[in-house]
Amino acid sequence: MIGITGFRVTLLAACAGMAACAVPPAKMASAPSAAREAAELQTAGVANPEIWPTYEYPVPLQADDEARIASLLGRMTLEEKIGQLIQADLCCVTPEDIRTYNLGSILVGGNSGPNGNDLSPAPDWLAAADDFYLASVDTSDGGVGIPIVWGTDAVHGHSNIIGATIFPHNIGLGAMRDIDLIEKIGAITAKEIRVTGQEWTFAPTVAVPQDFRWGRAYEGYSSDPDLVASYVGAMVRGLQGPPSNDNLLAGPYVIASTKHFLADGGTDAGVDQGDSSISEEKLRDIHGKPYGPAIAEGVSTVMVSFSSWQGKKMTGNRSLVTGVLKDRMNFGGFVVSDWNAHGQVEGCTNESCPQALMAGIDMYMAPDTWKPIYEDLLARARAGAIPMERIDDAVSQILRVKGRLGLFEASKPSERPYSGRYELLGAPEHRAVARETVRKSLVLLKNQGILPLAPGGRLLVAGDGADDIARQSGGWTLSWQGTGVDNSHFPGATSIWDGLKQAVEAGGGKAELSPDGSFSERPDAAVVVFGETPYAEFQGDRAALALDPELTAPYETMKALKAQGIPVVALMITGRPLYVNPALNSADAFVVAWLPGSEGGGVADVLVGDEDGNARFDFTGILPAAWPRTTLLSEGTLYDYGYGLNYKSPQGSWTALPELDTASLTGDSRLWFSAGSPAARWSLLVNGVEGEVQTRVTTVPAEALGGRARVTAENYRVQEGARRFAISDGTASVQLRNFEPVDIDRETNADILLLVTMKVWDAPDSARLGAIGPDSEGFTQFALPESDEFIRYGIPLKCLRTKGADVASLTQPFVLETHGHTDFAIGEVRLGTDAEVVLPCN
């Protein structure tokens, strides 16, 4: 491990001519033939570090810190050392656990929060920070008392906290092309984090998305590695300050984490946590490039990806984590894994994975499995199966970062600078920067003379996304998926509708909000706000680059308004470029707003002109990735990377674009039953006890189980959109079967639920919900009460695994078994997070 200031290594091998090598302070030389031959003979998934660039890690090693580390290592017990390697989630750990196990870190997952409430007010977060800190430094039992560090996903502002400034997601920042603003965003985010007592953000995401079907693509700045690399250093500087900082907590700083190492944005077909089968040269030149400027700015931590390269999981890939990142690139901070990602390493489980430590992981993010991981590592270390040298190295790196942070000198969080200054959350000067960011991120794809809008006229604002701050903010906002919240959770924020209304009324005009496009007074123009709804990992993956069918209704609104001679501006909320030709054809102007965050007024700043008809602000944003002509980018580009009009652009004639029927192309692997039918290649079954004939339901009404069960249609969302099951007596089960085993193992690492939407007329004596595989099954018992309406129940997927189901191979991923007389209907079965009732795992 090399991390000493002043150490420089000449860049070798095939980096010659590579743009990434131009990032200071890397140097390059011609590639020796031996390195080229090694690359040609490469074993799948094993990197050749000698062909990667080297960098200087500029953080000076402080003599006092090094002496302290040596002293602590000499005094720490093995138990204390193992504890430092573990990070637990707030959901599943207490201050007493910290005191007992000497854990090195906690994090707050997307659906976690103090007191079990992810929407806890800011003072509760600071109080919790105090509680965990004081437990960590308690030496009453004779321990050394190393302070804990708290990490949070503040990925576009301090986005877990009600009232904080929410900046546009990274893809919008990529359209902005303003490095100075990037640094300001980092600095503001750090300051707001410090208000509530946390010290570490899992940002910036430096993914370079290559397939925007990936559900986390909006977390990447761009598909272009040069653009991503140009932003990274500025964001790290904003969060951490200069690399020379040796006490970040004395100033308005936190430690940063670049993620996810490596190629999370390069998986085949854009599958989250999937495999990237690209060459090592592409791995280096595209996905490795942003790590150079991050290291050059002294980023404190790097988070390793769930994904794999050439079949080998990154979290267990020693050639990349140790060989490339630590030894070759000279990264001098510590390496943390992602949420239970160690459990996906070959030969590992969530409860046991020494392979990750040996690969170079310094801290296990083991949110709900921290205790078995701790016990497993401790037992192996006692037995000599894990070298003490590796344990001491990992602990030293963690202590080194804590020393740089200033944790050893700091008092409890509430007594540190900026703590408790709640007026800084969403402060006017912070919101002003966010609003400027929104203005600069907007991309104009079409303008037939309608923009800028006259402020003195009558404006209709339509579309289901116009007055929805959660929707315009996207995932990773207050909740993991960005769902379950509404405008009341965003005090001080401005929706797109509010911004437009304020701008028009300030100019003497009138504005009317009407989601369906109807109006009481004929407008001079209409803005139709449409696009994606919030999502994050798992939920965001798509089969095609198109809106889900239920989100395309605004197309008809645009057409209807246009047919009445009303000029239409299409304003799209989206985390990625998508096929939207019908909207482009119908609208007179088309603007991409991306996911603008809490300051929707920035949209109106550009769309609404002044009283003289001139623009107040021009469009400056350009596309951070190519825009597709169809539902697959491989079928052609409609607008190239870097495209974007402004008010000075000529207004050419419009040639209608071809329009596709996308309903059958946007197949959603999370949706297993809806509109009265199972998904393609699935079957709806009614089964009973052994010896009874299983019935496959294809039409209704239908009889099953020798007349014990009758299946009919019931309305849900659409006519006959549900199936009703009347069972006279005995045991019966409703099942969904897929002849190709379903693998939901990766989804069990997070808080994904198996959801079933039901209405119950007659409750059964008892019920259980679960899944069946070729050689396994797992069920949970629950009460199914009568209800007057459809209710969405959910069971955590991890419960199915706990109960014995092999979640990597399920032939019947949904089985609802009832006992006794019952009458119920099922409207939908899918994976998701938005249960109205979460069933216990018992």
N, C-alpha and C positions, 0 to 999 in steps of 0.2 A: 504494500500500500504506500503510495507516494503522494504527499500533499504538502510539501515544504515550499514556502515562497523562495523563488530564485531558481528552482529546479526546472530545467528546460530539456526536452528531448527532441531531437530532430524528427520530423514527420517522415515516415517511410512508406514504401510500397505503392500500391495502386492508387494512392490519393492524388498522384500527379494529374493536374488539370481539373481536379474536382473542385467545384465551387465552394463546398464546405470547408476546404482547406484554407480558404482566403480569410476565414474568421480569425482575427488575432486572439490570442498570441500563438496559434498553431503555426508550425513551420512545415515545409515539405521538401522532399528530395525525390530523385528518381527511384522507381521500384526495382529492387533486385530480382533477378530471374527466379531465385529460390522462393521468394514470397509469391510470385505469380504461379509457380508450380504448386505451391502449397494450397493456394486458392482453388486451383483446378482439381486437386485431389481431395477437396474438402469432404468431410463426413457430414451427412445431413444433420443440420441443427447445431453444428460445432463451428464456432467462428475462428477466424485467423486474426488475432489481434494485431499482428504486424502490418496488416494492410489498412489499419484504421488510423485516423489523425491523433496526434497527441496535443495536450494543452497544459498550460500552467494553472494550477489551482492557487489563486492569489491570496488566500486567507493566511495571514502570518500565524505561525504557532507561537502562542504566548507562553513565555517561560513559566509564569505563575500557574497557568492552566495545566501545562505538562507536568509540573511538580505535583499539582493537586491530583491529577489523574493517576500518577504513579503511587501517590500516597493512598488514594482511595482503593485502587486495585489491591494494594497490599493489605488493606484492612477489611475489604468486603468478603463476606462468606460466599460460598458457591451459590447458595440460595439467592442472595442479593444480586449476584451477577446475572443469574438466569432471569430474575425479575426484570432487570433493565432491558432485556431483549424482547419484552412482551408489551403489546399495546391492546388494551381492552376498550370496548365500546361502552358509552355511558348507559346504554340499555341494560347492561349485564354485569356491572361492577359497582361496588360501593367504596366510600372512603376507608371503611374497615378492611376491605380486600387489599387496597393499596398499602395500608399499614402492615398487613400480614405478609403479603407476597412481594412487597417492594417493587411493584411494577414501574416500568420506566416511562409509560405514556398512557394516556387515554385519548380517545377520539369521540366525536359526536357524529354518528351516521346520519343519513338524510332524514330518517324518521325517528331520531332520538332527540331527547332534550331533558333538561333538569326536571326532576320529579315525575318522570315518565311522560312529559308533555313537550312535544317538539315545537309547540307554539308558546312556550313559556315567555313571559316578559323579560326584558334585558336584565333587570336586577337579579332575577333568579339565576341567570347564567353566571353572573359575577359571584353570587353567594356560593354556587356550586364549585366554582374555580377555587375559592378560598378553602372550602371543605376538603377538596382533593389535595390541594397543595399542603395544607397543614397535616393531613394524614401522611403524606409522603416524607415530610421532614421530621416526623416524630421519632425521636431516638430513645424513647423511654424503655424500649426493650433491648437497648445496647447496640442497635444497628447504626449504620453510617448516615442514613436519612438523606438520600439523594432526591432533590426536588423533581416532581413529575412535570412533563410537558404535555400540553393539551392541543391536539390537532383538530382542525375543522375544514370542511369543504367550502371555504369562502372563495368560490370560483368566479363569481361576477359581482363583487361586492361582498359584504358580510351577510350573505344571502340566507343564513339560517335565522336571522334576528328580525323580529317585527320592527319596522320603522327605519331600518338601515337603507342606505343608498344602494339600489340595484342597477348595475351597469348592463349595457348590452352584452349578450353572450359573445364568446370569442369570434364566431364567424362574422358577426357584425363589426367587431373591431378590425378584422382582416379587411373588410370593405373600406374602412376609414383611412388607412394608410397614413397614420400620424403617430410617430414613435414618441414624441414628447407627451402626447395625451396618454399613451400606454403607461409611461412612468408615473404620471399624475394619478391614474386609476389605481396603480399598485400602492402608492403612498396613502391615498384616501382609504383604501380597503384595509391596509395595515392599521391605520389610526382608529378606524371603527372597530376592528377586531379587539384592539387593546382596551376599548371601553368596557367590554364584557369579560375581560380577563384571560382570553386565550392567547397563545404565543406562536402558533404554527398553522399555516394554511396549506392545504394540499393543492397548490397552484404555483405557477401556471401550467395548464395542460399544453403540451407542446406536440401533440399528435399532428400528423400531416395526412389528413383523410384523403384516400384515393378512391373510395367507393362510398358515395353519400347515402347508400341504403343503410349504412351503419348508424345506429341510433344515438351514438355519441358524437357524430360528426360536427355538430354545432360547437363542441368544446374545442375544436381545432380552429386556429386562425385562418387557415387556407390550405388548399391542396398543393401549394407551391412551397417547397422547403426553404427557398430563399426568403420569402416573406415571413414565414414562421420564425426562422432564425433571426431575422432583423428585429423582431418584437421581443424575443425572450429576455435578452439582457436588460432591456428597459423595464420590463415587468419585475424581474428579480431585483433590480436597483430600487424600484419604487417600494417594494415590500421590505427589503432588508437594509437598504442604504448601501453605501460603498463597501467593497470587500474588506477594507481596512477596519470596519466596525468590529469592536471586540466586546461591546456591551449593548446589544440591540435594545434591551428593555429600558435603558436609560433614555432612549429616544423613542420616536413613534413607529417602531419597527416590529416585525415578526420574522420568523424564519420561513422560507419558501420551500416548495417541493416541485421539481419538474416531474411530469408524469405523461404517459406510462411507458417506461423503458421495457420493450422497444417494439415499434411497429404496431401499436394498438390501432392506428389508423390505416394499416395496410393488410388487414386480414382478407382472405379470399371471400369474395361476394359481400364484404362489409359485415360479416357476422361478428357480433360482439363476443369477445373472449375466444375467438376462433383462431385459425392457423394462417400464417402468412408463408406462402410457399415461394416467395421471391428469392432472387440471388442475394448473396452476401453484399455484393456491390450496391444493389438497390437498397438493401437494408441500411447500409452505411450512408449512401449519398442522399437518400430521401429522408429516412426516419431517424438516422443518427445525427443529421446535421444540426438540429436545434440544440443539442446538448453541448456543443462547443461554446457558444456564447453564454450559456447558463453556467458552465464550469468557469469560464473566464470572469464571470461576475461573482463567483464564490457562492453559488447556490448551496444551501445547507443540507438538503436531503434530496434523494431521488426515489420515486416510487416505481416499483417494477410492475409490469403489466400482467394481467390474467392470461393474455394471449400467448401463442406459441410461434416459433419460427421453425419451419421445415419439420414440424411434428414434435418439437421439444419445447415444453413450457418454459417461458422466460424465468419464472420464479425458481426453477431448478437448473437454469443454464449457466454453469460456472464459466464457460468460455466467454459469455457476454457480460455477466454481472461482475465477475472478478477480472477476467482476462482483458475485456475491452474497457468497461466503465472505470474500474478502480485502477488496474495496473497500467493500461495503455493511455486512457484519457486523463489519468491522474486526479480523478474526483476525490476530494478530501473530506466530504461530509459523511453522513451515514445513509444506508440503503434500507428502505422499508418496503414490505410487500403490500399488496392490495388486499382487500376484504376477503379473508379466508382463501386467498389465491394459492397458498401453499398446499391446500387440500387437493388441488388439481394436478400437482406434480406427480409424475409416474412413481408408483410405489408408496404414495402418501395418502393420508386422510386428513380431514380438518383437525383431528386430534393428535396426529403424529407426523412430523415431517422434518427430520434432521437434515435431509437433503437440501432444503432451502438455506439453512445456515451454512452448510458446507459450500453451497454455490456462491455465497457472498451476501446473502440477506443478513442485515444486522439487527433489524427489528421486525418481529412478526406482527402484522395486523391481524389479530385473532379475536375479533369483536366479541363473539359469543362462545368461543372455544378456547379462551385464554388459559383457563385452569388446566384442562388436559394437556395443552401444549407446554405449559410450564412444568407440569409433573413429568411429562415424557422427556423433555430436554434435561431436566434435573436428574432423572434416573439414568439416562444415557451418559451424562457427564460424570456422575458418580461411578459408573461402570467403566469409564475410560473410553467409551465408544465415540465420544466427541472430544477432540483435542482441546485442552485448556487454552492453547495458543489462539485458536479461532474464537473461543468465547471471550478471551481477554481483548482480542483485536476488535471484536464487535462492540464490546462494552466501552472500550477506549474511544471509538469513533462517536458513540452516542454521548459520552461525557464531554468530548471535545466540542461538539455542537452545543451542548447545554452550557458549557463554559463561555463560548462565544456569545450565546444568547444573553448571558448575564444572570442565569438562574441562580447560581450559587451566591451571588451578592444581593439578589432581589428579595424583598419582603413578600408577604402574601399578595396575591393579585390585586385586592381592593386598595392596597396602599401604594401601588406603582403609578408612575405617570400615566395620565389619560384614563385610568380606571374610574368608572362611575360617572364620567362626564357624558351623560346620556344625550345632552344637547348636540353632541357631535354625530350621533346617529341620524343620518339624513339631514345634516346641516345644510343651510342654503347654499353655501359655497361648494359643498360636495355635490349637491343636486345640480348646480350650475355646470359643473364639469361633466356630469352624466348627460345632461341635456345637450351640451355641445357635442358629446360623443354620438348621441342619437342623430343629430343633424348631419354629422360627417359620415355616418355609416349608411344612410339611405342611398339606394341605387335606383336610378331612373332608367327603365328599359324601353319605355314608349311614351311619347308626348305628341299628340296631334293638335297642340295649340290650346289645350284646356288649362294647363298649369302655367304660372301660378294662379290659384283661385282668387277671385276678387273678394276682399273682406266685407264689402258692403252689401253683398247679395244674400240670397237664401240658399243655405247649404243643407242637404240631406246627408246624414251619416248613417249608413246601413251596414248590414253584416253582423254576424254573431260574435265577432271579436272586437267590436268597436269600443265597448265599455267594460273591458275585462283585463285588469292589471295582471292577474295571475297568468292569463294566457299570453299576454305580450312579454311576460318575463320568462316563461318556459320552465323547463325542469331545473332541479337543484335550486329551488326557490321556496323557502320555508319548509317544504317537504321534499323528500327525495325526488319524486316524479313531478313535483310542482302542482300536484292536484290536491283537492280537499280544502282549498283556500279561496277567499273571494276578496272583493275590493276593501272590505272592512279590515282586512289584515294588513293593509298597506297605508297606514296613516301618513299623510303628507305627499303621497304619490299622485301622479296624474295619468289618467287613462288617455288613450288616443282620442276618444270622443271629447273628454274634458278639454284637452289641448286645442282641438279644432273649434269647439264651442267658444272658448275664451278668445281665440284669435279672431273669429268672425264677428263676435259681438263687440270686441274692442274696436272694430272697423265700422260699426254701425249696422251690421247685418244680423241675420237670424239663422239659427241652426236647429235642426230637428233630428232626434235620434229615433231610428226605426229599424230594428234588426231585419225585418222581412222586406224592407224597401217601400212599404206603403207610406203615404204622406197626407197631411191635412191641407197643406198649401204647396202648390207646384214649386219645386226648387229650381234654381238656376243651374245647379250642378249637384252631383252626388259622389260621395266617397264611400266605397263598399270595402269594408275591412273583413278579410277572410284569411284562411290558411290553417296551419297546424295547431293542434292543441298540445298542452305540455306533455313531455315524456323525458325519460332519462334512459340509462342502460337497460337492456332487456326489452323494455316496453317500446323503445324507439326503433328497433330494427324493422326494416320493411323489405318486401319482396320486389318492389318496383319503386321508381322515383316518381310517385304520384300521390296525391292526397287520398286519404281513406274516403270511400264513397260517401259516407255520411257528412263529409266536410265540403262537398261540392255544391250544395244547395245555393250558395251565393252566385254561382255561375248564372243560374236562372234569374236571380235578382238583377244582375247586370244586364242581361238580355232584355228583360222586361222594361227596365228604365231606359235603355237605349232605344227600344221600340217606341217609346213615348217622346223621343227627341230630347231626352235629358242627358247632357254630357256626363260621362262616368269616369271616375278615377278608381282603379283597382289598387288597393293597398294590402300587400301580402305580409302576414306574420309567418315566419318560417325559420327553421333551423338549418335549412339546406336548399339548394336549387332543386326544383321539382318541375315535372311536366305540368304546365298550366295553360296550354294553348287556348282553351275556350275563354279564359279570362283575358288573355292577351288580345284575342280577336274582338271580344265584346267591349272592352274598355277603350276610352279615348287616351288614357294615360295609365301607365302601370309602374308602381313603385314597390320596391322590396324594402320592407322595414326590418327584416330579420327578427330577432327577439330583443326589442329595445329596452326592456326593463322598466324601472319605475317612473321614468321621465318621458311620458308620452307627449308632452308638450314640444319636444324636439321635432316631432313629425310636422306639427302645424307650423313651426318656424320656417320650414322650407316650402310646404305646400301652399300656404296662404300668403299672398303678396301684401304690399302696402296699399294705401289709399290711392296711389297714382298708378296702380296696376303693375308695379315693379316687384321683383323678388326681394324679400328681406334677406334671405340666404339662398345661395345657389346649391345645386347638387354637386358634391365632390366625391361621393363614394363610387367605387368601381368593384366589379365582381371579384371575390376572392377565390372563386372556382368557376369552371365552365358551367353554363346553363344547358340542360338537356333538350334536345329536339323532341324526343319521345320519352318513354318511361325508363330507358336505359341509356346512359351516357355513351356506351359503346356503339349506339345506333346513330350518333351524330350530335353535334353541338349547335344549339340555336344562337347562343351568345358566348363568345370566347372569354376566357379568363382575362380580367382587366377591362371588360366592356362596361360602359356607363355613360349615359347622356347627361347633359346639363342644359341650362336655359339658353345657352348660346348655340346649341346643336341645331342643325337644320331639321325642319319638320318634313320629312319625306313622306311619300304615299305609303299606305299600308297594304301589304299583300297577305290575304288571309292564310293562316297556318292550318295544316291538316289537324283534324281533331279525332282522337281515339276514344273508344269505349274502354275506360280503365277499370271498370267494376270487377272484371274477371282477372285483372293483372295485379291487383294489390292484395293478393292472398295474404292473410295474416295468420302466422303459425300459432299465435296466442289464442285464436278464436276457434273453439272446437264445436260449438253448437249455437245457432242463432236462426231467427226467422223460421223456426219450425223444422230445420234440417241440420244434420251434422255436416261438418266441413268435408271438403272433397277427400275421398279415399277413407272416410270414417263411416262407422255404422252405429246406429242407435239400437240398443238391445234391451229386451226385458227378460230377466232370468229368475229362476226360483231355486228350490232346493234340488239336491242331487236326484236325478231321475226324471225331472221335469224338462220338457222340451224348451229350449231357448228360442225366443221370437225376435227376428230382425224387423224393426218397424220401418216400413217404406211409405205406406199410405195410411190414412186414418179415415174413419174409425178402424180399430184393429183389436182383435181378441188375443189374449196371451195366457199362458199358464193354465190351459184347460178351462178357461173362462173365469179364473180367479182375478184376472187383470183386464181392464179395458182401457185403450188408449184413444183419446180424442183430441181435437184441436181446441186451442184457447187463444184469445187475442192477447198479444203482448207487443207493444210498439207498432206492429203492423197486424193486419187481419190474419188470424190463425198463426201468429208468430211464436206460439208456445205449444208444448205438448202436455196434455193432462193425463194423469195416471190414476185410475180408480182401482184400488186393490181391496178385495173383499176380506181377506184374512191371510194369516200365515206370513212366511218370509218371502220377500221379493226384492229384486234389485233392478235399477235402471243403470245401464252402462253405456259408455262410449268406447268403441274399439277401433284400433288402428292396426292393420296387419303389419305395418312397418313399425317396430318398437320405437316409442317416443323417448328421447333422452332429455330430461329436464334437470340434469345434475347441476349445470352451471347456475340455473335459476334458484336452486336451493341455497346458494351461497348468500342470497340477499333476502329481502323481505317480500318476495313474490308469493302471491296466494293463488290457490285454486279456487275460482269463484263460481258459484252457482246461484242464479237468480230464480227464486221460487215464490209461489203463492200456495197456501195450504188451507183447504176447506175443512178437512178432518185430519187431526194429528195422529200419527202412528203411535203405537205403544212405546217404541224406541226406534232409533235410527243411528246409522253410522255412515261416514263418508270416507272414501279412501281410494286406493289405486292397486292394480294387480299387474304383475309382470310374469314372465314365463316360469320363474322359480321363486317368486316372492310376492308378498302383499303387505299393505300397511293401512290401518283404519283408525279413525278416532270416533268415539261415541259422542252423541250430542242430542239435545232436545230439539224437536222440530215443532214449534207451536203453531196454532192456527193464526192466520193473518188475513186482513182485508185487502191487502195489496201485495204486489211483488216485492220481495226483500232480497238483497244481494248478500249471500253468506260467503265467507271465505275461510279457508284453512291454510296455514303456512305450508308451503311445499316442504320445508325442512321437517315438518311434523311427519309427513309421509315416510321420509327416510328414517326418522327416529323410531317410527312404528314398524320398521322392517321392510319397507318397499325398496326394491332396487331402482332408484329413480333414474338410472342411466338406461334402463330397459323396461319400459312399461307398455304392455299391449292393451290394457284397459286403464288409461290414466284417470278416468272418472268412473267411480262406482258409488251409487247411493243405494244403500240397503235399508229396507224398512221391515218392521215386524208388527203384525196386526192390521186391522182395518185402517185404511188411509185413503185420502184423496188429495192430490197435489198436482201442480203444474210446474214445468221447468221452461223458463224463457231463454236462458243463455247459460253457457258454460265456457269459461275462458280463463286465461291467466291474467293477473293484474294486481293492483294494490288498493283498489278503492272499495273494499268491503264495507257494507253498512253494519254487519255483525261478524266479528271474527270468532270462529269456533275454537274452543279450548282443545289443546292437544292432550287427550286423556284416554 
